[in-house]
Amino acid sequence: MPKSALGAPWCPLAGTKSMHFGPVGSGGKTSPRWTFFNYPDNKKQLKAFSKKHLPYISLQHKQHHNGEFKLELLKPDFIISTFDQGPVMNYKSKVAATLAFLTTTFAVASCSYAVPAPAEPVLLHNALGQNNHLNGIGQIIKGDRRYCTAFLIDNRDADNNTDAPAYILTNGHCASIRIGTVADMTYQGQVQFNYFQDTLLEAKRYDIQKINWASLAGTDVAIMELNSSLQAVIADGINPLKVARKAPDELTQVRVIGAPASAPGLRLSSCTQEPADTTLIKYLTVHTDYQKQDCKGIEPGSSGSPVIDIATGEVTGVMSGTTYAITASDLCFWHGLCAKPDRQSVLPDQASQSFPIDYLMSCFSDGRFNMNAPACSLKPDFNFRARTDADVTLYKAPQKEHEKRPDWDVRFSMSTDFFRFKTVRDAHACYLPEHYSNPIDISTGLVDAPIGSEAGLYYLCLVGVDSVDQQLIEGNLRNTQVLPARLVNPGGISLPEPAPHLKHGSDELLIEYRQNTDRNIWTQVYVGAVDSTDCAGIDSRSYTKIGDSFLIPNEALPLTLCSYTMDRDFNTSAVRTEILQKP
């Protein structure tokens, strides 16, 4: 259960449903508010909070007539650092406005609270060196293309040696992989540090030598090695970021600094972060351990941004993506984020997501990345590969008691000699060693076991092992490949026939079915020779799913086009036949 800064459980906002918890308030001036359930002496707890979290500010505790305690600032004479264009500034005269976020109300009588409203993203500058502590955050460049955000990590050993290679962290999906895990793979690209709007011209680029490790197996993280040593990069004035040894397990205020593709330069977003363990399906990957934020300004290009704990200044995770603007229906159906009465969460599911990296620093020996380090939990890796292009594969649920259940029919490869699998309804169970099958020879490369009989989500858990006697350990289970499927009760509704719009070009014919792609409805097509294709007799398994359009070379015409509309509930239209003539 999510906890407050004092360790007390969080509770949902009164009058809201589970998918719409927090943030509330008006005018962006809402103070954070915590509610305690199990503390008889709230005033004592408040004193402990101020002593631990606000050591440089004198506070007094006042009990108001409505049963609330309020922390009030007594000595607002101090200096704070800001992430803007100017140097460190003294805010004596404006302390009331500047410190609005420090006014914390603790509600004793009710279960309502508010998290700070996320701030608008701030464009950072560094011409005067005011943000040098962030100049280790930069952009990956491939050819002339801006790619993802990445950041230099502090991998100095206990003796503070800097002669080891320099390493950057970014996302697994930024490392040119689609599924599974890779290690020790070459990479063609560069990283440009000091990537501020006003320092771009003089910023130096560093060659990326290889991907040391990258994974989309339950996470989205990659570590890459530069051709330069950490000593050389630091000598150029670039400052590495310190990685937290433990991911936060409570609500935290964070900053996300990244380089969105909309314009060059780094932008800073300040927001609230909450640990999440609700299953999230995204990018062909199933996630059960991640962090979510209500940050603004997270856009394409922000992938790989460091998520920095404001209190410690340490990196707690790597920004991966967002579920903003996705409807509640789609979040549940395609992404597994379904509203449940027992879910207790402060932030909504429409959020940004990052992945913890607290396990990575255990994989360094003398400043060098080493997957064989005694405390490293990344191995054994089994290099899973499979052909899949859907977040969730859909199957018809059996409609009669003795009707055959659908099978997984998953074909894949691994670098190990054997594999083990199991089917579960809760993806968290994939990371437990119980109930896996006996080892199966990898030469089969197939799981065709039944999925289930009831409508809903199912997860196929796959683990590689090198022998029939090998026990499942942390490394095996960390690299577990999880594939989702949803069994759907057919809707029984007849959809309208597709209405293709044909556009002849000089070399190709464009067949367009709809202006905008909608993942909930699509077109199934089959193309064959004019004299031998009867659309009424084509098996549905021979059709290909397309989104909104596809191309056919003019030289292949004439052809017969068979098509029908289908939606996520297996509703279909009648089959339409079209003769595609040469222009």
C-alpha positions as CSV (number, residue, x, y, z in Angstrom):
1,M,0.0,0.0,0.0
2,P,1.4,3.5,-0.8
3,K,2.5,5.3,2.3
4,S,3.0,8.9,3.3
5,A,6.3,10.5,4.3
6,L,5.6,9.4,7.9
7,G,4.8,5.8,6.9
8,A,1.1,6.0,7.4
9,P,-1.2,4.5,4.7
10,W,-2.6,6.7,2.1
11,C,-6.4,6.7,1.5
12,P,-8.4,7.6,-1.5
13,L,-10.0,11.0,-1.9
14,A,-13.5,11.2,-0.6
15,G,-16.1,11.0,-3.3
16,T,-13.8,9.7,-6.0
17,K,-13.4,6.4,-7.8
18,S,-10.2,4.4,-7.7
19,M,-9.0,5.6,-11.1
20,H,-9.3,9.3,-10.2
21,F,-7.3,9.7,-7.0
22,G,-5.5,13.0,-6.5
23,P,-4.4,15.6,-7.4
24,V,-6.9,18.2,-6.2
25,G,-6.9,21.9,-5.3
26,S,-7.2,25.2,-7.0
27,G,-4.9,27.7,-8.7
28,G,-1.8,25.4,-8.4
29,K,-1.4,26.5,-4.8
30,T,-2.6,23.4,-3.0
31,S,-0.4,22.3,-0.1
32,P,0.4,18.6,0.3
33,R,-1.8,17.0,2.9
34,W,-1.4,13.7,4.7
35,T,-3.9,11.7,6.8
36,F,-2.9,9.3,9.6
37,F,-4.9,6.3,10.7
38,N,-2.9,4.7,13.4
39,Y,-1.1,7.5,15.3
40,P,-2.8,8.5,18.6
41,D,-0.5,11.5,19.0
42,N,-0.5,13.4,15.7
43,K,1.2,16.4,17.1
44,K,4.2,14.3,18.1
45,Q,4.4,12.8,14.7
46,L,4.3,16.3,13.1
47,K,7.3,17.4,15.2
48,A,9.2,14.3,14.1
49,F,8.3,15.1,10.5
50,S,9.6,18.7,10.7
51,K,12.8,17.6,12.4
52,K,13.5,15.0,9.8
53,H,12.4,16.7,6.6
54,L,12.6,20.4,7.3
55,P,15.8,20.8,9.5
56,Y,16.7,24.3,8.3
57,I,13.3,25.9,8.8
58,S,11.7,26.7,12.2
59,L,8.1,25.6,12.5
60,Q,5.3,25.8,15.0
61,H,2.4,23.5,15.2
62,K,-1.1,25.0,15.6
63,Q,-4.3,23.1,16.2
64,H,-7.2,24.7,14.4
65,H,-10.8,24.6,15.4
66,N,-11.6,22.1,12.7
67,G,-9.3,19.5,14.2
68,E,-6.4,20.1,11.8
69,F,-2.8,20.7,12.6
70,K,-0.9,23.2,10.5
71,L,2.8,23.8,10.2
72,E,3.7,27.5,10.0
73,L,7.0,29.1,9.0
74,L,8.6,31.2,11.8
75,K,12.0,32.1,10.4
76,P,11.8,32.5,6.6
77,D,15.2,34.1,6.4
78,F,17.3,31.7,4.3
79,I,18.7,31.2,0.8
80,I,17.5,28.6,-1.7
81,S,18.9,27.3,-5.0
82,T,16.8,27.5,-8.1
83,F,16.9,25.9,-11.5
84,D,16.7,29.0,-13.6
85,Q,18.9,31.3,-15.6
86,G,20.2,33.3,-12.6
87,P,22.6,32.4,-9.8
88,V,21.6,31.4,-6.3
89,M,19.0,34.0,-5.2
90,N,17.9,35.3,-1.8
91,Y,14.2,35.2,-1.4
92,K,13.6,37.1,1.9
93,S,11.1,39.5,0.4
94,K,9.1,36.9,-1.4
95,V,9.3,34.0,1.0
96,A,5.6,33.6,1.4
97,A,5.0,33.0,-2.3
98,T,8.2,31.0,-2.8
99,L,7.6,28.6,0.1
100,A,3.9,27.9,-0.5
101,F,4.8,24.3,-1.1
102,L,6.2,24.0,2.4
103,T,2.9,24.8,4.1
104,T,1.7,21.3,5.0
105,T,-1.7,20.6,6.4
106,F,-2.4,17.4,8.2
107,A,-6.1,16.4,8.3
108,V,-7.0,14.5,11.5
109,A,-10.7,14.2,11.1
110,S,-11.1,13.3,7.5
111,C,-9.5,11.2,4.8
112,S,-8.9,14.0,2.3
113,Y,-5.6,15.4,1.2
114,A,-4.0,17.0,-1.8
115,V,-0.7,16.5,-3.5
116,P,1.2,19.5,-4.9
117,A,0.0,20.4,-8.4
118,P,2.6,19.6,-10.9
119,A,4.5,22.6,-12.3
120,E,4.7,23.6,-15.9
121,P,8.1,22.4,-17.4
122,V,10.9,24.9,-17.2
123,L,13.4,25.5,-20.0
124,L,16.9,25.3,-18.4
125,H,19.9,27.5,-19.2
126,N,23.6,27.1,-18.3
127,A,25.5,29.9,-20.1
128,L,26.6,31.2,-16.6
129,G,27.2,27.7,-15.2
130,Q,24.1,27.9,-13.0
131,N,23.0,24.4,-13.9
132,N,26.4,22.7,-14.2
133,H,25.3,20.0,-11.7
134,L,22.9,18.9,-14.5
135,N,25.2,19.1,-17.4
136,G,25.7,15.3,-17.4
137,I,22.2,15.0,-18.8
138,G,22.2,14.9,-22.6
139,Q,20.8,13.6,-25.9
140,I,21.7,10.5,-27.8
141,I,22.4,11.3,-31.5
142,K,22.3,8.7,-34.2
143,G,23.5,10.1,-37.5
144,D,21.8,13.5,-37.7
145,R,18.8,12.3,-35.7
146,R,18.0,13.3,-32.2
147,Y,17.0,10.2,-30.3
148,C,16.5,9.7,-26.6
149,T,17.6,11.5,-23.4
150,A,20.5,9.8,-21.5
151,F,22.6,10.7,-18.5
152,L,26.1,10.1,-17.2
153,I,26.3,8.1,-14.0
154,D,28.8,8.3,-11.2
155,N,30.5,4.9,-11.2
156,R,33.6,5.9,-9.2
157,D,34.7,3.2,-6.8
158,A,35.3,3.4,-3.1
159,D,38.7,5.0,-3.7
160,N,37.1,7.6,-5.9
161,N,39.0,6.4,-9.0
162,T,37.8,7.7,-12.4
163,D,40.0,5.7,-14.8
164,A,37.1,3.2,-15.6
165,P,35.0,3.8,-18.7
166,A,32.2,6.4,-18.6
167,Y,28.6,5.0,-18.7
168,I,25.2,6.4,-19.5
169,L,21.8,5.2,-18.6
170,T,18.7,5.5,-20.9
171,N,15.8,3.3,-21.9
172,G,15.9,-0.2,-23.3
173,H,13.6,0.9,-26.2
174,C,16.3,3.5,-27.0
175,A,18.8,0.7,-27.5
176,S,17.3,-0.6,-30.7
177,I,15.6,-3.6,-29.1
178,R,11.9,-4.5,-29.2
179,I,11.6,-7.3,-26.8
180,G,13.7,-9.3,-24.3
181,T,17.1,-8.5,-23.1
182,V,20.5,-8.0,-24.8
183,A,24.1,-7.7,-23.4
184,D,27.4,-6.6,-24.8
185,M,26.1,-5.4,-28.1
186,T,27.7,-2.8,-30.3
187,Y,25.9,0.5,-30.8
188,Q,26.4,3.3,-33.4
189,G,25.7,6.7,-31.9
190,Q,26.9,9.6,-29.7
191,V,25.8,11.4,-26.6
192,Q,25.9,15.2,-26.3
193,F,26.2,16.5,-22.8
194,N,25.7,20.1,-21.5
195,Y,22.6,20.0,-23.7
196,F,21.1,23.3,-22.7
197,Q,19.4,25.7,-25.1
198,D,22.2,28.3,-24.6
199,T,25.2,25.9,-24.6
200,L,24.4,23.7,-27.7
201,L,27.0,25.2,-30.0
202,E,29.9,24.5,-27.7
203,A,28.6,21.1,-26.3
204,K,30.9,18.2,-27.0
205,R,29.8,14.8,-28.3
206,Y,31.1,11.4,-27.0
207,D,31.0,8.2,-29.0
208,I,29.0,5.3,-27.6
209,Q,31.0,2.1,-27.8
210,K,28.4,-0.6,-26.9
211,I,25.3,-1.6,-25.0
212,N,26.4,-3.3,-21.8
213,W,22.9,-4.4,-20.9
214,A,19.5,-3.4,-22.0
215,S,16.1,-5.0,-21.1
216,L,12.5,-4.8,-22.0
217,A,11.8,-7.8,-19.8
218,G,9.6,-6.2,-17.1
219,T,11.6,-3.0,-17.2
220,D,12.8,-0.4,-19.8
221,V,16.5,0.3,-18.9
222,A,19.8,0.3,-20.8
223,I,23.3,1.0,-19.7
224,M,25.8,2.0,-22.4
225,E,29.6,2.4,-22.3
226,L,31.3,5.4,-23.9
227,N,34.7,5.3,-25.7
228,S,35.9,7.9,-23.1
229,S,36.9,7.3,-19.5
230,L,34.9,8.9,-16.7
231,Q,38.1,10.8,-15.9
232,A,38.2,12.3,-19.4
233,V,34.5,13.3,-19.3
234,I,34.8,14.9,-15.9
235,A,38.0,16.7,-17.0
236,D,35.8,18.3,-19.7
237,G,33.6,19.7,-17.0
238,I,30.8,17.2,-17.2
239,N,29.3,16.1,-13.9
240,P,27.9,12.6,-13.4
241,L,24.7,11.9,-11.5
242,K,24.5,9.7,-8.4
243,V,22.2,6.7,-8.6
244,A,20.1,5.9,-5.6
245,R,20.9,2.5,-3.9
246,K,17.3,2.1,-2.9
247,A,14.2,3.0,-4.9
248,P,11.7,5.1,-2.9
249,D,8.8,3.1,-1.5
250,E,6.7,6.1,-0.6
251,L,5.2,9.2,-2.2
252,T,8.1,11.4,-3.3
253,Q,8.6,14.8,-4.9
254,V,10.8,14.5,-8.0
255,R,12.3,16.4,-10.9
256,V,12.5,15.0,-14.4
257,I,15.1,16.6,-16.6
258,G,15.0,15.6,-20.3
259,A,15.3,16.7,-23.9
260,P,11.8,16.5,-25.6
261,A,12.0,16.4,-29.4
262,S,9.7,19.4,-29.7
263,A,12.7,21.8,-29.3
264,P,16.4,21.5,-28.5
265,G,17.5,21.9,-24.9
266,L,16.8,20.4,-21.4
267,R,13.5,21.0,-19.7
268,L,12.8,20.4,-16.0
269,S,9.4,19.1,-14.7
270,S,8.6,19.0,-11.0
271,C,5.9,16.6,-9.8
272,T,4.9,13.9,-7.4
273,Q,6.1,10.3,-7.8
274,E,4.3,7.2,-6.4
275,P,5.6,3.6,-6.4
276,A,3.3,1.3,-8.4
277,D,2.9,-2.4,-8.6
278,T,-0.4,-2.6,-10.6
279,T,0.3,-4.5,-13.7
280,L,1.0,-2.3,-16.7
281,I,1.1,-3.6,-20.3
282,K,3.0,-1.4,-22.7
283,Y,5.5,-1.7,-25.6
284,L,5.3,-5.5,-25.8
285,T,6.3,-5.6,-22.2
286,V,4.5,-6.4,-18.9
287,H,5.5,-4.3,-16.0
288,T,4.8,-5.0,-12.3
289,D,7.4,-2.8,-10.6
290,Y,7.6,0.8,-11.7
291,Q,7.1,4.4,-10.6
292,K,4.4,6.8,-11.8
293,Q,4.4,10.6,-11.8
294,D,2.0,13.4,-12.6
295,C,4.7,15.4,-14.5
296,K,3.8,17.8,-17.2
297,G,5.9,18.2,-20.3
298,I,6.9,14.5,-20.8
299,E,7.0,14.1,-24.6
300,P,8.7,12.0,-27.3
301,G,12.4,12.5,-26.7
302,S,11.9,12.5,-22.9
303,S,12.5,8.7,-22.9
304,G,15.7,8.0,-20.9
305,S,15.4,11.1,-18.7
306,P,16.7,10.8,-15.1
307,V,14.0,11.0,-12.3
308,I,15.7,12.8,-9.4
309,D,14.5,12.7,-5.8
310,I,14.3,16.4,-4.8
311,A,15.2,15.5,-1.2
312,T,18.4,13.6,-1.9
313,G,19.5,14.8,-5.4
314,E,19.9,11.1,-6.4
315,V,18.5,9.4,-9.5
316,T,15.7,7.0,-8.5
317,G,14.6,5.9,-12.0
318,V,14.7,6.3,-15.8
319,M,11.6,7.9,-17.5
320,S,10.0,5.5,-20.0
321,G,6.8,7.0,-21.3
322,T,3.3,8.0,-20.4
323,T,-0.3,6.9,-20.5
324,Y,-1.7,10.4,-20.7
325,A,-4.8,10.9,-22.9
326,I,-5.6,7.2,-22.9
327,T,-9.2,6.5,-22.0
328,A,-10.1,4.5,-18.9
329,S,-11.6,1.8,-21.2
330,D,-8.4,1.5,-23.3
331,L,-6.2,1.6,-20.2
332,C,-8.1,-1.4,-18.8
333,F,-8.5,-3.4,-22.0
334,W,-5.1,-2.9,-23.6
335,H,-2.9,-1.9,-20.7
336,G,-4.3,-3.9,-17.8
337,L,-4.9,-0.8,-15.6
338,C,-8.4,-1.5,-14.5
339,A,-10.3,0.3,-11.8
340,K,-10.8,-1.9,-8.7
341,P,-12.5,-1.0,-5.4
342,D,-9.5,-2.2,-3.3
343,R,-6.9,-0.2,-5.2
344,Q,-5.5,2.6,-3.2
345,S,-3.5,5.1,-5.2
346,V,-2.8,8.8,-5.0
347,L,-2.0,9.4,-8.6
348,P,-4.3,8.5,-11.6
349,D,-3.3,5.8,-14.1
350,Q,-3.1,8.5,-16.7
351,A,0.5,9.3,-15.7
352,S,4.2,9.1,-16.7
353,Q,6.1,6.0,-15.8
354,S,9.7,5.4,-14.9
355,F,11.7,2.3,-13.8
356,P,13.8,1.9,-10.7
357,I,17.6,1.3,-11.2
358,D,18.7,0.6,-7.6
359,Y,19.9,-2.9,-8.6
360,L,22.4,-1.6,-11.3
361,M,25.1,-0.2,-9.1
362,S,25.7,-3.7,-7.6
363,C,26.9,-4.7,-11.1
364,F,30.0,-2.5,-10.9
365,S,33.5,-3.8,-9.8
366,D,36.2,-1.2,-9.4
367,G,34.1,1.2,-11.4
368,R,33.5,-1.1,-14.3
369,F,30.2,-2.7,-15.3
370,N,30.4,-6.4,-14.6
371,M,27.4,-8.7,-14.9
372,N,29.5,-11.4,-13.1
373,A,29.9,-9.3,-10.0
374,P,28.8,-11.3,-6.9
375,A,25.9,-9.0,-6.0
376,C,24.7,-8.5,-9.6
377,S,21.3,-9.9,-10.3
378,L,21.1,-9.4,-14.1
379,K,22.3,-12.9,-15.0
380,P,21.6,-15.5,-16.3
381,D,20.2,-13.8,-19.4
382,F,18.5,-16.0,-22.0
383,N,18.2,-13.6,-24.9
384,F,14.5,-14.1,-25.6
385,R,13.3,-13.4,-29.1
386,A,9.8,-13.7,-30.5
387,R,7.7,-12.3,-33.4
388,T,4.9,-10.3,-31.9
389,D,3.5,-6.9,-32.8
390,A,0.7,-6.5,-30.3
391,D,0.7,-5.3,-26.7
392,V,-2.1,-7.9,-26.0
393,T,-3.0,-10.8,-28.3
394,L,-6.8,-11.3,-28.5
395,Y,-8.5,-14.7,-28.5
396,K,-12.2,-15.6,-28.4
397,A,-13.3,-17.0,-25.1
398,P,-15.1,-20.4,-25.2
399,Q,-18.9,-19.8,-25.3
400,K,-19.9,-23.4,-24.5
401,E,-18.8,-25.7,-21.6
402,H,-17.1,-28.2,-23.8
403,E,-15.8,-25.8,-26.4
404,K,-12.0,-26.1,-27.0
405,R,-10.0,-23.5,-25.1
406,P,-7.6,-21.3,-27.2
407,D,-3.9,-22.1,-27.2
408,W,-1.0,-19.8,-26.7
409,D,0.7,-20.8,-30.0
410,V,3.8,-18.7,-29.1
411,R,6.9,-19.3,-31.2
412,F,10.2,-18.0,-29.8
413,S,13.9,-18.5,-29.4
414,M,16.3,-18.4,-26.4
415,S,20.1,-18.8,-26.0
416,T,19.6,-21.5,-23.3
417,D,19.2,-25.2,-23.9
418,F,15.9,-25.5,-22.1
419,F,12.9,-23.3,-21.0
420,R,10.2,-23.4,-18.5
421,F,6.7,-21.8,-18.6
422,K,3.5,-21.3,-16.7
423,T,0.2,-19.4,-17.3
424,V,-1.1,-17.1,-14.6
425,R,-3.8,-14.5,-14.1
426,D,-1.6,-12.2,-12.0
427,A,1.6,-11.2,-13.7
428,H,3.4,-10.8,-10.3
429,A,3.3,-14.6,-10.1
430,C,5.7,-14.8,-13.0
431,Y,8.5,-13.7,-10.7
432,L,7.8,-16.5,-8.2
433,P,9.6,-19.9,-8.8
434,E,6.5,-22.0,-8.0
435,H,4.3,-23.8,-10.6
436,Y,6.7,-23.5,-13.6
437,S,6.7,-26.5,-16.0
438,N,9.5,-29.0,-16.1
439,P,12.4,-28.0,-18.4
440,I,11.5,-28.3,-22.1
441,D,14.1,-28.6,-24.9
442,I,14.4,-25.2,-26.6
443,S,14.5,-26.9,-30.0
444,T,10.7,-26.9,-29.9
445,G,10.6,-23.1,-29.5
446,L,6.8,-23.4,-29.0
447,V,4.3,-23.1,-26.3
448,D,0.9,-24.4,-27.4
449,A,-0.7,-25.0,-24.0
450,P,-4.3,-23.9,-23.5
451,I,-4.7,-20.3,-22.2
452,G,-7.9,-20.5,-20.2
453,S,-11.7,-20.5,-20.5
454,E,-12.9,-17.4,-18.8
455,A,-12.8,-13.9,-20.4
456,G,-10.0,-11.6,-19.1
457,L,-6.3,-11.2,-19.1
458,Y,-3.8,-14.1,-18.9
459,Y,0.0,-14.0,-18.8
460,L,2.5,-16.5,-20.2
461,C,5.7,-16.6,-18.1
462,L,8.8,-17.9,-19.9
463,V,12.2,-18.5,-18.3
464,G,15.4,-20.0,-19.9
465,V,17.5,-22.6,-18.1
466,D,20.8,-24.3,-19.2
467,S,20.0,-27.8,-17.7
468,V,17.1,-29.8,-16.4
469,D,18.6,-29.5,-12.9
470,Q,19.0,-25.7,-12.9
471,Q,17.1,-24.0,-10.1
472,L,15.3,-20.7,-10.7
473,I,17.2,-17.9,-9.1
474,E,16.8,-14.1,-8.9
475,G,18.6,-13.6,-12.2
476,N,16.3,-16.0,-14.1
477,L,13.2,-14.5,-12.6
478,R,14.3,-10.9,-13.2
479,N,14.7,-11.7,-16.9
480,T,11.4,-13.5,-17.1
481,Q,9.6,-12.8,-20.3
482,V,5.9,-12.2,-19.8
483,L,3.5,-12.2,-22.8
484,P,-0.1,-11.1,-22.2
485,A,-3.3,-12.4,-23.9
486,R,-6.9,-11.4,-23.4
487,L,-9.8,-13.7,-23.9
488,V,-12.9,-11.8,-25.1
489,N,-16.5,-12.7,-25.2
490,P,-17.7,-12.0,-28.8
491,G,-20.1,-9.0,-28.9
492,G,-22.4,-10.5,-31.5
493,I,-22.8,-7.1,-33.3
494,S,-22.7,-6.7,-37.1
495,L,-20.3,-3.9,-38.2
496,P,-20.5,-1.8,-41.4
497,E,-18.5,-3.1,-44.3
498,P,-15.2,-1.4,-45.0
499,A,-15.3,1.5,-47.5
500,P,-11.8,1.6,-49.1
501,H,-10.6,4.8,-50.7
502,L,-8.3,4.1,-53.6
503,K,-5.5,6.6,-54.5
504,H,-3.4,5.8,-57.5
505,G,0.2,7.0,-57.5
506,S,2.9,6.7,-60.2
507,D,4.3,3.5,-58.6
508,E,1.8,2.4,-56.0
509,L,-1.8,2.1,-55.2
510,L,-2.8,3.4,-51.7
511,I,-5.8,1.7,-50.2
512,E,-7.1,3.8,-47.3
513,Y,-9.8,2.7,-44.9
514,R,-10.0,5.5,-42.3
515,Q,-8.4,8.8,-41.6
516,N,-7.2,8.1,-38.1
517,T,-5.9,4.8,-36.7
518,D,-8.1,3.5,-33.9
519,R,-6.7,0.4,-32.1
520,N,-10.2,-0.7,-31.1
521,I,-11.3,-1.2,-34.7
522,W,-9.4,-2.3,-37.8
523,T,-9.6,-4.0,-41.2
524,Q,-8.7,-7.5,-42.1
525,V,-7.5,-7.9,-45.7
526,Y,-6.6,-10.7,-48.1
527,V,-5.2,-10.0,-51.6
528,G,-5.1,-12.6,-54.3
529,A,-5.1,-13.3,-58.1
530,V,-8.3,-12.1,-59.9
531,D,-9.1,-15.4,-61.5
532,S,-8.6,-17.6,-58.5
533,T,-9.7,-15.6,-55.5
534,D,-13.2,-16.1,-54.0
535,C,-13.5,-13.9,-51.0
536,A,-16.4,-15.9,-49.6
537,G,-14.2,-19.0,-49.4
538,I,-11.1,-17.5,-47.8
539,D,-10.4,-18.8,-44.3
540,S,-10.2,-15.9,-41.7
541,R,-6.8,-17.1,-40.6
542,S,-5.4,-16.1,-44.0
543,Y,-6.4,-12.5,-43.6
544,T,-3.9,-9.8,-42.4
545,K,-4.7,-7.1,-39.8
546,I,-4.0,-3.6,-41.0
547,G,-4.6,-0.2,-39.3
548,D,-5.8,2.5,-41.6
549,S,-4.1,1.9,-45.0
550,F,-1.6,-0.1,-47.0
551,L,0.2,0.0,-50.4
552,I,0.3,-2.3,-53.4
553,P,2.8,-1.9,-56.3
554,N,1.1,-1.0,-59.5
555,E,3.1,-3.7,-61.3
556,A,1.3,-6.3,-59.2
557,L,-2.2,-5.3,-60.4
558,P,-4.8,-6.4,-61.2
559,L,-5.7,-8.2,-57.9
560,T,-8.8,-9.1,-55.9
561,L,-9.0,-7.4,-52.5
562,C,-11.1,-9.1,-49.8
563,S,-11.7,-7.1,-46.6
564,Y,-13.9,-6.9,-43.6
565,T,-14.1,-4.7,-40.5
566,M,-13.3,-6.1,-37.0
567,D,-13.2,-4.7,-33.5
568,R,-11.7,-5.7,-30.2
569,D,-14.8,-7.6,-29.2
570,F,-14.6,-9.8,-32.3
571,N,-17.6,-8.1,-33.9
572,T,-17.2,-8.3,-37.7
573,S,-18.8,-7.0,-40.9
574,A,-19.6,-8.8,-44.1
575,V,-16.7,-9.4,-46.4
576,R,-16.3,-6.9,-49.2
577,T,-14.8,-7.8,-52.6
578,E,-12.9,-5.2,-54.6
579,I,-11.2,-5.7,-58.0
580,L,-8.0,-3.5,-58.1
581,Q,-7.3,-2.5,-61.7
582,K,-4.1,-1.1,-63.1
583,P,-4.2,2.7,-63.4
